[in-house]
């Protein structure tokens, strides 16, 4: 736990899930997408503190009041043959900015990355978020202009998974359940 005057950073615990969800909603509001959050406390308990945690969370407090968070997980660099720390979300409440809290969260993440043998840290920033871009550049982070982020949503994932594999006849493409149903119909 880091303490600066009455500011502290600590790893989140399962009892912090309501705070995490509220910070996610605050971030969505800041990013002009307040209605896009579908996460629930139950989902967060499972994905952050369940059998196979998908991410970790650092919480930042001013006194006892939550003022920000960082959500991160690990990716992998084949070229470095090392894990990387991927920062999914970094958020400090707008009224608490300018006090060094975002920088403190990033320093904590850099220490975690170094201590866990990560070869790099990466994150994305919305192209309209000029204050964040300026902040990251001031820390020495470099934009990766030659890279473009691609995303499949749940529907896209399902569609791709159901599209079949190379070398399969068209009749064999689709989900496993559809393939089994097709085979059952053929046997009749």
C-alpha positions as CSV (number, residue, x, y, z in Angstrom):
1,X,0.0,0.0,0.0
2,X,1.3,3.4,-1.0
3,X,0.5,6.5,1.2
4,X,1.1,10.1,0.2
5,X,-0.3,12.4,2.8
6,X,-3.9,11.2,3.0
7,X,-3.7,9.5,-0.4
8,X,-3.3,5.7,-0.7
9,X,-3.2,3.0,-3.4
10,X,-4.0,-0.6,-2.6
11,X,-5.1,-3.7,-4.5
12,X,-8.8,-4.2,-4.6
13,X,-10.5,-6.9,-2.5
14,X,-13.8,-8.6,-3.2
15,X,-15.6,-6.3,-0.8
16,X,-14.6,-3.3,-3.0
17,X,-16.7,-4.5,-6.0
18,X,-19.4,-1.8,-5.5
19,X,-16.7,0.8,-5.5
20,X,-15.1,-0.7,-8.6
21,X,-18.5,-0.7,-10.4
22,X,-19.1,2.9,-9.5
23,X,-15.7,3.9,-10.8
24,X,-16.4,2.0,-14.1
25,X,-19.7,3.9,-14.4
26,X,-17.9,7.2,-13.7
27,X,-15.3,6.4,-16.4
28,X,-18.0,5.6,-18.9
29,X,-19.7,8.9,-18.2
30,X,-16.4,10.7,-18.7
31,X,-15.8,8.8,-22.0
32,X,-19.3,9.9,-23.2
33,X,-20.8,6.4,-23.0
34,X,-22.7,6.2,-19.7
35,X,-25.3,3.8,-21.1
36,X,-22.8,1.3,-22.4
37,X,-21.9,-0.3,-19.0
38,X,-23.5,-3.7,-18.6
39,X,-21.2,-5.0,-15.9
40,X,-22.8,-6.1,-12.7
41,X,-21.4,-6.6,-9.2
42,X,-21.9,-10.4,-9.6
43,X,-19.9,-10.4,-12.9
44,X,-17.1,-8.4,-11.4
45,X,-16.9,-10.7,-8.4
46,X,-16.5,-13.7,-10.8
47,X,-14.1,-12.1,-13.3
48,X,-11.9,-10.3,-10.7
49,X,-12.0,-12.6,-7.7
50,X,-13.2,-15.9,-9.0
51,X,-11.4,-19.2,-9.8
52,X,-9.6,-17.6,-12.8
53,X,-9.3,-13.9,-12.3
54,X,-9.1,-12.1,-15.7
55,X,-7.7,-8.8,-14.3
56,X,-6.5,-7.0,-11.3
57,X,-7.5,-3.7,-9.8
58,X,-5.7,-1.0,-7.9
59,X,-7.8,1.5,-6.0
60,X,-6.8,5.0,-5.2
61,X,-8.2,6.8,-2.1
62,X,-8.1,10.3,-0.7
63,X,-8.7,9.7,2.9
64,X,-11.5,7.0,2.8
65,X,-13.1,8.3,-0.4
66,X,-12.3,6.4,-3.6
67,X,-10.9,8.8,-6.2
68,X,-9.6,6.5,-9.0
69,X,-8.6,3.1,-10.2
70,X,-6.5,1.1,-12.6
71,X,-7.6,-2.2,-14.1
72,X,-4.9,-4.3,-15.7
73,X,-4.1,-7.8,-16.9
74,X,-1.3,-9.5,-18.7
75,X,-0.7,-9.9,-22.4
76,X,2.3,-11.6,-24.0
77,X,5.1,-10.6,-26.4
78,X,6.3,-13.4,-28.6
79,X,9.2,-11.2,-29.7
80,X,10.3,-10.6,-26.1
81,X,9.2,-13.9,-24.8
82,X,7.9,-12.1,-21.8
83,X,4.6,-11.0,-20.4
84,X,3.4,-7.5,-20.7
85,X,1.2,-5.5,-18.4
86,X,-1.9,-4.2,-20.3
87,X,-3.7,-1.3,-18.7
88,X,-7.3,-1.6,-19.5
89,X,-8.5,1.4,-17.6
90,X,-6.9,4.3,-15.7
91,X,-9.3,6.7,-14.2
92,X,-9.2,9.5,-11.7
93,X,-12.3,11.5,-10.9
94,X,-12.2,14.8,-12.8
95,X,-12.5,16.9,-9.7
96,X,-9.5,15.1,-8.2
97,X,-7.1,15.5,-11.1
98,X,-4.0,17.6,-10.9
99,X,-2.9,16.1,-7.6
100,X,-0.6,13.4,-9.0
101,X,-3.0,10.5,-8.4
102,X,-2.9,9.3,-12.0
103,X,0.9,9.4,-12.0
104,X,1.0,7.6,-8.7
105,X,-1.2,4.8,-10.1
106,X,1.1,4.5,-13.2
107,X,4.2,4.4,-11.0
108,X,2.6,1.6,-8.9
109,X,1.8,-0.3,-12.1
110,X,5.4,0.2,-13.4
111,X,6.6,-1.3,-10.1
112,X,4.3,-4.2,-10.5
113,X,5.4,-4.7,-14.1
114,X,9.1,-4.6,-13.2
115,X,8.7,-6.9,-10.2
116,X,6.7,-9.4,-12.3
117,X,9.2,-9.5,-15.2
118,X,7.1,-7.7,-17.8
119,X,8.8,-6.5,-20.9
120,X,6.5,-3.6,-21.5
121,X,3.3,-1.8,-20.5
122,X,0.7,-0.9,-23.0
123,X,-2.7,0.8,-23.1
124,X,-5.1,2.6,-25.4
125,X,-6.4,6.1,-25.2
126,X,-9.3,7.7,-27.0
127,X,-8.0,10.0,-29.8
128,X,-10.1,12.9,-28.5
129,X,-8.7,12.7,-25.0
130,X,-5.9,15.3,-25.4
131,X,-5.3,15.8,-21.7
132,X,-4.6,12.0,-21.3
133,X,-2.4,11.9,-24.4
134,X,-0.4,14.9,-23.1
135,X,-0.1,13.3,-19.7
136,X,1.2,9.9,-21.1
137,X,3.7,11.6,-23.4
138,X,5.0,13.6,-20.4
139,X,5.6,10.2,-18.7
140,X,7.7,9.1,-21.6
141,X,5.1,6.8,-23.2
142,X,5.1,6.7,-27.0
143,X,2.1,6.3,-29.2
144,X,2.1,3.3,-31.5
145,X,0.9,5.1,-34.7
146,X,1.7,2.1,-36.9
147,X,-0.8,-0.1,-35.0
148,X,-4.6,-0.2,-35.4
149,X,-6.8,-1.8,-32.7
150,X,-9.3,-4.4,-33.9
151,X,-12.2,-5.7,-31.8
152,X,-14.8,-8.4,-32.1
153,X,-17.8,-8.0,-29.8
154,X,-19.7,-11.0,-28.4
155,X,-21.8,-11.3,-31.6
156,X,-18.7,-11.1,-33.7
157,X,-17.0,-13.7,-31.6
158,X,-20.0,-16.0,-32.0
159,X,-20.2,-15.4,-35.7
160,X,-16.5,-16.1,-36.2
161,X,-16.6,-19.2,-34.0
162,X,-19.6,-20.5,-36.0
163,X,-18.0,-19.9,-39.4
164,X,-16.1,-23.1,-39.4
165,X,-12.5,-24.0,-40.0
166,X,-10.3,-24.1,-43.1
167,X,-10.6,-27.3,-44.9
168,X,-14.1,-28.2,-43.7
169,X,-16.8,-28.6,-46.3
170,X,-19.4,-25.9,-46.2
171,X,-21.9,-28.4,-44.8
172,X,-19.6,-29.0,-41.8
173,X,-19.2,-25.3,-41.0
174,X,-21.0,-23.8,-38.0
175,X,-21.1,-24.5,-34.3
176,X,-20.4,-27.9,-32.9
177,X,-24.1,-28.2,-31.9
178,X,-25.2,-27.3,-35.5
179,X,-22.7,-29.9,-36.9
180,X,-24.0,-32.6,-34.6
181,X,-27.6,-31.7,-35.5
182,X,-26.7,-31.9,-39.2
183,X,-25.0,-35.3,-38.7
184,X,-28.1,-36.6,-36.8
185,X,-30.4,-35.5,-39.7
186,X,-28.2,-37.3,-42.2
187,X,-28.4,-40.5,-40.3
188,X,-32.3,-40.5,-40.6
